[in-house]
Amino acid sequence: MNRPLIGSGQVRHARLRPVAYAFAYPTLFVLLPMRSWRNARWPLARNRAALFAFHDREHGDGGEDALQWLDGLLAREGIDDATGEAWLHCFPRVFGYAFKPVSFWYCHRADGSLRAVVAEVNNTFGERHAYVLDGAAWGRELCARKNFYVSPFCEVQGEYRFRFLITPARDRAVVRIDYADAQGALLQTSVSGRLQPLTAAAIRRALVRFPLLCLGIAWRIHWQALQLWLRKVPLIPKPAAPALPATRGGPA
């Protein structure tokens, strides 16, 4: 049976124009085999109050079973062979608070090969949107049209390009997301980290090192927005949320 993992690494972000601006922060995330979790007990608290926890309602349609939402989404998109493990790469809830700018569902076939990736994006306006990336494979570039407002400094147009990698030994994970608008490359973002088993001891170490993990994520988003505003990067008014909850993408 697959067992959960915890990753410790770095998030990097670079804006290329109209001013060059980049930053990097240490980060922590979990990688959860959601199908295996239905038949197992692990040290990670689920859907209950704890210092370090996971809540299903912070994903998908906000219900009590995020995996059920995922399977329904895949079925609606005509992806009927992702019946293997569904690994969820996300931030945990720490000290009762969670904010998850982006999470990734790695959806596998029964033979263990990667079939699709679902990228869930949350903005600071309480909205959520999913990008369903069909035809996925580790290291393959996948693309999707941008249909969701995230940053007040980027228009809702252009294209995301994704690349995902988890080593065969499951000891390292890398996600890279590049964004280009009508004028060309604009943003380059990556999240990477070394993986280890998610044990009670690993959770205790994470709480010591990242006691304000999600509060820090939310604070840094607003701090970096302030830096762009001070550099006079134009603000883009927020449009209405997309009519559909998901956008389809695939190989570049």
Protein Blocks (a to p, Z undefined) as FASTA:
>chain_A
ZZddddddddddddfbfbdcddddddddddddfklmmmcccfbdghiacfbdcdfklgcj
opablklmmmmmmmmnopaklmbccdddddddeehiacdfbacdddddfkopafbdcddd
ddfeopacddddehiaehiacddddfbdfbfkbccedjddddddddfklpaccddddddd
fkocfbdcddddddddddfklmmmmmmmmmmlmmmmmmmmmmmmmmmmmnopacdddddd
dfbfbdcdddZZ
